[in-house]
């Protein structure tokens, strides 16, 4: 007698947006293209004045819930969506990011086999403003989770490639609304404190990096917030991971205005940065900030065969 089919977990996706109309349609279409039947889509707009509302109205029949009103920042907007969500898994996909083929099927399979995981994350692509691929986030290495490396300031988890166990999210209390840049890092640390996350060796999402994004434009304000988060959980005022972020930002500043800095300073900065990167080996990490280790999931997990060209260059098979 055949076994009954296992129901797909319900996945709730929250998309926060503010004047991101030029990207929003690609974001939404990447969700719809998943053809995932047990899906809930919640769009939280902060009162956009561009073409955002036209796009929302265009796809309103496929959006479970949407609102356009002022909010207290990105964390507040995402939390609004989380409170509306009813899925087994919840995620947020910023309006300028997008999912790759088979993303939701891959995550659903992982959740079915490991429903105890506090969150599930994979690899992703770094793309520019036009959506042209720059690199993979994990640079060819299979994603792994190392909580100690995360606490010590290594920001190695790509947010669009993360899906959160809703039960665990309710237990730890959603995003910290006082954080502007590192609310995701803070969330991963808190979630991993109550249950082990699951890393999947698959490229599932694309993160757009350009001058207007908070990751690119936050500069020292972003790093200082990450430093405070690392200090909160490590009890160290400055960790090697955060130091490398400081040096990276300083190096980019120096290179963008070389006329203000002598050649000797630029040379010594690179030497110091290299030596600081070597310290990361003490925290189970490579000089590029990615943790070292083996993928910690059973070898019986398999993914569906891939057929499209996007699939052949994006979503990798399970190891």
PyMOL commands that set and color helices and strands:
alter all, ss='L'
color gray80, all
select helices_A, chain A and resi 21-32+52-58+60-62+74-84+103-113+147-151+159-161+166-172+183-192+214-217+219-234+240-256+258-260+263-283+309-313
alter helices_A, ss='H'
color red, helices_A
select strands_A, chain A and resi 11-17+39-45+65-68+89-92+98-99+119-127+133-136+162-165+198-208
alter strands_A, ss='S'
color yellow, strands_A
deselect
rebuild
show_as cartoon
